[in-house]
């Protein structure tokens, strides 16, 4: 019986992605602007209960590096 022990070397290359502002046109029934808050290990936005089971679209308005 042979036991194989190997190492895997992972090289990560960090590339800074340049984000471009895009124009988005959407038709809808209501719009709310909010700030994303922490929710566990992700971000969370609360919307009115009347929106349950309705389709929504989220559009990030600030670059990822936005500050408080």
C-alpha positions in Angstrom: 0.0 0.0 0.0 1.4 3.4 -1.0 0.4 6.7 0.6 0.8 9.7 -1.7 1.4 13.1 0.0 1.6 16.1 -2.3 1.4 19.8 -2.1 -0.6 22.0 -4.3 0.8 25.5 -4.8 -1.8 28.1 -5.6 -0.7 31.4 -7.0 -3.3 34.2 -6.7 -3.0 37.2 -8.9 -4.8 40.3 -7.7 -6.1 42.3 -10.6 -7.8 45.6 -9.9 -10.9 45.8 -12.0 -11.7 49.2 -13.3 -15.4 49.8 -13.0 -17.3 51.9 -15.5 -20.5 53.7 -14.8 -23.3 52.4 -16.9 -26.7 54.0 -17.7 -29.7 51.8 -16.8 -33.3 52.5 -17.8 -36.0 50.5 -15.9 -39.8 50.7 -15.8 -41.4 49.9 -12.5 -43.9 50.9 -9.9 -41.9 52.2 -7.0 -38.3 53.1 -6.2 -36.5 53.2 -2.8 -32.9 54.3 -2.2 -31.3 52.6 0.8 -27.8 51.8 2.1 -26.9 48.1 2.4 -26.3 47.0 6.0 -24.6 43.9 7.4 -26.7 40.8 7.5 -24.8 37.8 8.8 -21.9 37.2 6.4 -23.6 39.2 3.5 -25.3 42.5 2.9 -29.0 43.1 3.5 -31.6 45.6 2.4 -35.1 45.6 3.9 -38.0 46.4 1.7 -41.7 46.9 2.5 -43.7 43.7 3.3 -46.1 44.5 0.4 -43.2 43.6 -1.9 -43.2 40.0 -0.9 -43.1 37.6 -3.9 -42.6 40.6 -6.3 -39.6 40.9 -8.6 -37.1 43.6 -7.8 -33.8 44.8 -9.3 -30.9 46.2 -7.3 -28.5 48.7 -8.8 -25.3 49.6 -7.0 -24.9 53.4 -7.2 -21.4 53.7 -5.6 -18.1 52.0 -6.5 -17.2 49.0 -4.5 -14.7 50.9 -2.5 -17.3 53.3 -1.1 -16.8 54.4 2.5 -19.3 55.1 5.3 
